[in-house]
């Protein structure tokens, strides 16, 4: 009995002369290919002590030196981190006072003789300035980077991340009705279009770091920093100068201190050169993050005592966050973070322990292994003649 006869037996209501019969059988029959008939070659590893133990040892041999390298390299980073959130309330205006131990952290090759200090000052515009004095006990090779660190600031919130209009940022004069809805409620202000719109631009970090580390021994020994090329190269190409007129747009509400009288033809910000904004607009994935503010990739930082002046504007304590000044070097693996190296060491340690357990069990309770030459599938003729597997009708179909 062939397959067609079998279908006639199973579906008796199909007539002998029906044209639908043959077409139905053919249309439902998958092509006779290796992929459609599940005849693709495959490989399934057979796990036994001879294959597992070398694999575990190989993993340990690879991950151990890699983990050690990922720990040693970050530990060579030299840095100083100072939490200046409470500078305006703890520091004095008369003289420098010691920063509490829990607010200052540093790592240098040489021993630091004096703790970091701070003092309050005031700019010509009436802004509060936090002056931070710290010691660099040894010369530090280039490059030097200055970051600001924020904690408990959730830039990764979905509505916050979407709150911008890329057409605006690319320089297009977007009409109010065409601005993306994610910019609400910061699309319009005083019957003008908010430029740039959205929550990200409105919440931009506005503390400013002086571009010079003042050396206590004199201005000639000061260390210069720059805010050029601190943004990603792709971001510097993405942002363009706007085509808006000053009469069409208004600054975000939180920019009122920088633009007290709004925009004029002379003070509209050029986003293509404003790299601090470009850095801020690239949102962070974690609530605690660093963002680059200044750098010097050309000069060595010499031993001495330096003063960094920070204009204290950003209100961080209202939601329980903190802000810190970070001066650091970096290595090929990044900053001073040994987490990845520790993970590699843990994986290597687990592999060694499991391999050791397998070896002990193999000696105490050896397991007899069968001949793997017999691990192959029966051919088609054996399947047809195997009455224990198929019934007679199925054998006829095969």
Secondary structure, 3 states (H helix, E strand, C coil): CCHHHHHHHHCCCCCCCCHHHHHHHHHHCCCCCCCCCCCCCCCCCCCCHHHHHHHHHHHHHHHHHHHHHHHHHHHCCCEEEEECCCHHHHCCCCCCEECCHHHEEEECCCCCCCCCEEEEEECCCCCEEEEEEEEECCCECCCEEEEEEEECCCCCCHHHHCCCCHHHHCCCCCCHHHCCHHHCCCCEECCEEECCCCHHHHCCCCCEECCEEEECCCHHHCEECECCCCCCHHHHHHCCCCCCCCCCEECCHHHCCCCCCCCCCCCCCCCCCCHHHHHHHCCCCCCCEEEEEEEECCCCECCEEEEEEEECCCCCHHHCCEEEEEEECCECCECCCCHHHHHHHHHHHHHHHHHHHHHHHHHHCCCCCCCHHHCCCCCHHHHHHCCCCCCHHHHHHC
